[in-house]
Amino acid sequence: MNKTIYALALGVFGVITTEFGVIGILPVLAKQFKVSIDTAGWLLSGFALTVALSGPFVTALTKSINRKTMLLFVLVTFILSNILSAFATNFTLLLISRILPAVFYPAFWAIALTLAMKQVAPENAPKAISVVMTGLSVATVLGVPITTYFADLFNWKASFYVAGVVNVVAFLVLLFTVPSTPVDKEKSGSNDLHILRQPLVWFNYLYILLLISGMFATYSYLADYFTQITHMNGKQVSLMLLIFGSAGIIGNWLIGKIVSKNVLHGFRYFPIALILVEILVYIFGGYFIPMAAIIILWGFVHTGGFLIGNTRGVYRIPQESLEFTNSFLPSFFNLGITFGTMISGFVIRHSDVRQVIWVSIAFLSSAFLLSFAKEKTIALNYQPT
């Protein structure tokens, strides 16, 4: 793994800290701006929905721009977003500030994943993806807990200041580490469009949608779950998020090795593993000590889902169409975040946060069942060009 892959992982750390940083402070923001917790959830789902809608279009419109230049431009929008968010005087302005970087966010993912995969041999692509996805794991270990901690230590504005600094650091590292990557102007998009006629591609995307919806049905309201059900205070929530993410780094690494050896096992058994963990969360959610132990297992399993989803998105996709295919991944990832967050928000409004576990289980069970959907037949029908 060369330094470019690790620099891309740091870039992912920056953007994920901004996207998911609000998860730990949703209860604080809901109180500050006098909105309900499900309305505050739009700070996550609104971001995700914007990403979902803009994904393929932004990547297509910017495909002629030097890939390094585009990566740096996206990080600039994240820096500006955090500054504007810190100065927001009402919930509407805060939401608009959050949506700003979401428009360009898909291009970052498509470029980062494609560049990482091209640094290694095809058989090592899952390992390269797992390294880049470590940026996501570390963001849950450090980014989200630190933004939560600073909000509790100072105020909610400090959370956005910290996220802004993280993105400045990521910008500087990419600026001096990632080589210039000009685009081949003669590259045709006809083969890219051909990919969308393959059934396997759409089965991949549907699996991602169901998987991520299941993950975020609970993860989006993690801080609220800890507060309302486990009765934790702000510092305890920060600590639990730190433990959750720390376990996720190990889980991401281990699942990367499993997927590299047998990719279909990863697709099939990950949803079941997460379902079993969430059942434990439902049963023991009201008990502090058992939950502190379960958090380790939960984080270990949960974070690997991002690697599973990214690997599924490029499953059997030819090298020349990787960036085009990857440009759709943020759309389906973030549609999943949107569906999971919105449906769980509806459940919370009409019941309580503990019931979001069943929303998650329903989505994850659907992903598990889809993994049996004539996998070999679909794969054989796929003829790359």
N, C-alpha and C positions, 0 to 999 in steps of 0.2 A: 504494500500500500504506500503510494508516494504522498508527498506533502500536499499536493492539490486536493486529494480526497479528504485529508484532515482539515484543510482550510474550508472546504465546502461544508464539512460537518459543523465547523464553527459558525458559518453563515446560517445554517439551519438552526443552530442554537439561538442565534439572534432573532430570527423571525418567529420561532416558536415561543420564545419568551414573551414577545409582544402579543401573539395570538392567544396563547393560553394563560398569560399572566393574570387576566381578570378572573380566572376561575377561583382563585383563592380569596379574592376580595369582592365577589358578587354580593354577599350579604352587606358588606360595608357600603358599596356603591348604591345598593337598593335603599339603604337607610339615608345616605347622604342626599340623594336626588329624589327621595320620597316616591319611589316606585315599588311595585311588587317584585318578588324574587324572579318570577317567570318573565316579567318585563325586562328586568336587568339581564336575564339570560340572552336577550337580543344582542347584547354586546359581543357575545360569542356566536350566536346563530346568524345575526346580521352580517358579521364578518364572513362567516362560512358561506352564506347564501350568495354574497357578492363574488366570492372566489368561484363558487360553482357556476355562476352565470357567465363570468368573464373568462374562465379558463382557456378554452381552445382558441377563442377570438384574439385574446391578448398575445398568446404565443405565436399565432399565425401572423398577426400584424407586425410583430417585432422579430420575425425569424431572420431578417436580413441584417440585424444589428449584431455587432461583435458580442459574443456571448458573455465575455468578461464585463464589458461595458453595461450590459443589461443587468447582470447580477449586482453590480455596484449601484445602478440607478434604483433598483428595487429596495436595496438597503437604505438609500437616502429617503425614500418615501416612508419607510418604517421609523426612521429617526424623527422625521417631521410629524408623523402621526402621534408619537409619544409626547412630543412637546405640546402639540395642540390639545391632546387629551388632558394633560396636566393643567391646562388653562381653561378647560371647559367650565362654563358657568351653569349649564343645565344638561339634562340627560340627552336631549336632541343633539346638541353640539358634540357631546361625548361620543354618541353613536356615529355621527358623521365623521369625526376624527378617526374613529376605528375603521370605517369603511374605506378611507383614502388608500392605505397600502394594500387592502384586499384586492383592489382592481388589478394590481400588477403582480401580486403574490404568486399566481399560477406559473408565470414565466420563470420565477426563481426555482421552483421545484422541478419543472421540466428540464431546465438547463443543468441544475446541480446534479440531478440523478443521472442524466445522460452523460455528462462529463465524467462522473465517477465511474460509471459502467465501462466507458471507453478507455479507462486507464488500466484495465485488467483484461485477462482472457475471458471469453464468454462464460466458461464454467465457474469462474470466480465472481460473477456479477452479484449474486446474493451477498457475498462477503463485502464487496464494495458498497452495496446498498446498506448493509448493516453498520458499516463504519459511518456513513453519512447520517444514518438514522440514530447513531449514538448521540449526535447533536440534539436530537429530539429528547432522548432519554436524559441527557445531562440537563436540558432545559427544565424537565420535570423535577430533576434532583435539585438544581441550583436556581434556575430562573424563576419558576413559579413559587417555590417556597421563599426565595429571597424577596421577591416583589410583595408577597403576602406579609413577610416579616417587617419590611420597611413601612408598609401601610399601617401595621399594628403599632410599630415603634414611633412613627411620626404622624403621617396622615395618608390618605389615599393618593394624593399627588405624588408622593415619594415613590410609589409603585411605578408610575409611568416614567419618572426621571431615571430610575434604575434601569428599566427596560430600554430607554433611549441610549444610555451609556453602553449597554451590552451591544446594541446595534452599531454604535460608533466603533467599538473595538473590532467587531466582525468586519466592518467596512475596511478598516485599515489593514487587517490581516489579508483579506482577499485582494486588496489593491496591490500589495507587495509580494504576494505568494502565487496567485493563480496567473498562469501565462495568458497573454492575449490570444483570443480564439476567434479569428475571422470566420465569416460564413461563406461557404461555397455558393456563389451567386447563381451558378448554373444548375444547382440541385432542383430537381423537379418534385412537385408535390403530388403527382399522379399516383405513385405507389402508396403514399400516405393515405389517400382517400380510399384506395383499394382495401386497405386494412379494415376499414369500418364495415365492409361487407362480409366480414368473417364472423360467424356465430360465436366462436370461442372468445373473441374480443369482448362482446357484449355480456357473455356469461361471466367473464373476469370482472367487468365493471359492476355488474349486479351483485356479485359476491362482495366486492369492496363496499358497496353501498350498505348492504345488510350488516356486514361486520362492523363498520365504523359507527353506524347507527346504534348498534348494541353496546359498543364501548362507551360512547358519549352520552347515552341515556342516563348513565350513572356518573361518569367522570365529570360532566359539565356541572353537576351539583354536589361534587365531592365535599367542598367546604361547608355547604349547607347541611349535608348529611352528617358530617362530623359535629356540627354545631347543634342541630336539632335532635338528632337521634342518640349520638354518643355523648352529647353535652360537654363538648370541649370548648376551651376559650381560644382566643386568637393565637397565642403562642403555641398552644398544643396543636392547633390546626396546621400551623407552619411546620412544626416538627413532624407531624404525620405525613404531610406532603413531601417533606424531605426524605423520610423513610420510604415512602411509596416510590419516589423517583430513583432513589439509590438502588433499591431492589430491581428496578426496571433496567438499569444499565447491565446488570448481570443477566437478566432475562433476555434482553435484546441480543447480547453476545451469544448465549446458548442457543436461542431459537435460530439465529443466523447459521450456526453450525448444523442444526437439525435440518433446516430448509435446504442447505447446500447438499446434504446427503440424500434427502428424500422430500422433494418439494410438496408432493401430494399429501404426505403425512402432516406437514405443517398446516396446509389448507383445511384438512379435515378435523384434526384433533385440537387445534387452538380454540375454536368456539366452545368445545365441550369443557376444556380446562377452565375457561373464564366463567362459564355457567356454574360450575361446581364451586368456584371461589365466591361468586356473588350470592349463591345460596347460603354459604357460611356467613357472609356479610349481613344478609337478611335475618338469619337466626340469632347472631351474636352482636348485631349492631348497637344494641343498647348497653353493652358491657365494655367498659374502657379497656381493661387488660386483654381480654380475648381479641378485641378489635385491633389493639396495638400489634398483636402477633399476626392477625389476618392481613393487616396492611402490607406486611412484608411479602406474603404470598401473592396478594392482589397486584401489587406493583410489579413483581417478578413476571407474572403472566401478562398483565394488561399491556405493558409497553411493547412487547413483542408483536402485538397486533398491527402496529404501523409497518413493521418490516414485512409481515405476512401480506398486508394489503398492497404494498409497493411491489413485492415479488409477484403477486397474483396479477397485477396490472401489466407486467411485461412478460407474462408466461407465454412462451413460444412465439414471441414477436421478433421478427428479423432485425438485425442491427441497424439497417438504414432507416427504419421507421420508429426507432426508440423515442426520439424527442417528440415526434407527433403524438405517439401513444401516451407518453408521459405527460403531455400537456392536458390530457383528459383526467389524469389521476387526481389533481387537486379538486376538480369539479365534483367527482364522485366521492372523494374523501370528505369534502366540505358539505355536499348534500347529505351525507351520512351524519355529519356533525349537526347540521340544521334539523334533520328529521328527529334524531335522537334527543336533541335539546328541546325542541318545540313540543314533541309528544310528551316527554317527561315533565315539561313545564305545565302542560295541560293537566296531567295527572296530579301534580303538586297542588295546582289551584283548586282541584275538586276533591283532593284527598290529603295525602301528606308525602313528604320526600322519601319515606321508606318504601313506598310502592313503586318507585322508579326501577327497582330491581327487576320487577316482572316485565317492564317494558324492555329492559336490556335482554332478559332471557328470551323473550319472543323473537327479537331480531337475531340474536346469536343462534338460536335453534334453526331459524330459516336459513342462515348462512351454512350451518352444518348440513342440512338436508340438500342444499344446492350443490354441495361438494360431491354428491353422489349422482348428479344429473348427467349420466352418459358421458363421463369425462373422456373416455377413449374415443368414442364416436365423434365427439365434437373436435377433438384434437386431430383426428385423421381427416376430417373434412376441411381442415385449415391448410391451404396451400400458399406459403409465402412467395412473394415475387421479388 
